[in-house]
Amino acid sequence: MQNKNKNKFHVNLSSLLIGNIGDIKKVIIKEVELLSNNETFNNIIANINFIRADKTIIAKGKIRANFKIICSRCSEETVQVISSNYEEEYFPYNYDIMGFHNHIEDYDYENEIDLQIQKLDKRNFVDLSSTFENSLYSAISIAPKCKEHCKGICINCLKNLNYEKCLCKTH
């Protein structure tokens, strides 16, 4: 992640931890970028509601970003708008602030399948960058197209059929 956006993905949730069950903190992230594996998600816009539950904080929202892709049909580079729904549950580092004496290790995992625990840090902040990254990558198409009706490339003469006709008899 670039330095100028470093703190854009860090959210302080201390006020929710000392609040009441059902309290909501709305977070809007606008027009930032996220650098990931030499790829860049541009113009990220996210609307997230953090909701205080009994012993956790539930986050729900939507994320949208621009991402450069290579069309699977014609091999042209283009920008694709990707969007994803975001839902996560966060556990405080220490439950003392919520009025409980137990820690996350006391959580009942018996009925949970493939549980990936998301914790707040010691200052009660959450870093959304890796979660956003995973959510956005999962929204990228396996076979992205530059446009809905991309004609692709002729397999014989290799002409881009979006821009020129070929004389091959395969069409």
Secondary structure as the mmCIF struct_conf table of DSSP 4:
data_model
#
loop_
_struct_conf.conf_type_id
_struct_conf.id
_struct_conf.beg_label_comp_id
_struct_conf.beg_label_asym_id
_struct_conf.beg_label_seq_id
_struct_conf.end_label_comp_id
_struct_conf.end_label_asym_id
_struct_conf.end_label_seq_id
HELX_RH_3T_P HELX_RH_3T_P1 ASN A 3 PHE A 9
STRN STRN1 HIS A 10 ASN A 12
HELX_RH_AL_P HELX_RH_AL_P1 SER A 14 LEU A 17
TURN_TY1_P TURN_TY1_P1 ILE A 18 ILE A 18
BEND BEND1 GLY A 19 GLY A 19
TURN_TY1_P TURN_TY1_P2 ILE A 21 GLY A 22
STRN STRN2 ILE A 24 SER A 36
TURN_TY1_P TURN_TY1_P3 ASN A 37 ASN A 38
STRN STRN3 GLU A 39 ARG A 52
BEND BEND2 ASP A 54 THR A 56
STRN STRN4 ILE A 57 ILE A 70
TURN_TY1_P TURN_TY1_P4 SER A 72 CYS A 74
STRN STRN5 GLU A 77 PHE A 91
BEND BEND3 TYR A 93 TYR A 93
HELX_RH_3T_P HELX_RH_3T_P2 TYR A 95 MET A 98
TURN_TY1_P TURN_TY1_P5 GLY A 99 GLY A 99
HELX_RH_3T_P HELX_RH_3T_P3 ILE A 104 ASP A 106
BEND BEND4 TYR A 107 TYR A 107
TURN_TY1_P TURN_TY1_P6 GLU A 110 ASN A 111
BEND BEND5 ILE A 113 ASP A 114
STRN STRN6 GLN A 118 LYS A 119
TURN_TY1_P TURN_TY1_P7 LYS A 122 ARG A 123
BEND BEND6 ASN A 124 ASN A 124
STRN STRN7 PHE A 125 ASP A 127
HELX_RH_AL_P HELX_RH_AL_P2 SER A 129 ALA A 139
BEND BEND7 ILE A 140 ILE A 140
BEND BEND8 ILE A 142 ALA A 143
BEND BEND9 CYS A 146 LYS A 147
TURN_TY1_P TURN_TY1_P8 GLU A 148 HIS A 149
STRN STRN8 ILE A 153 ILE A 153
TURN_TY1_P TURN_TY1_P9 ILE A 155 CYS A 157
STRN STRN9 ASN A 160 ASN A 160
TURN_TY1_P TURN_TY1_P10 LEU A 161 TYR A 163
TURN_TY1_P TURN_TY1_P11 LYS A 169 THR A 170
#
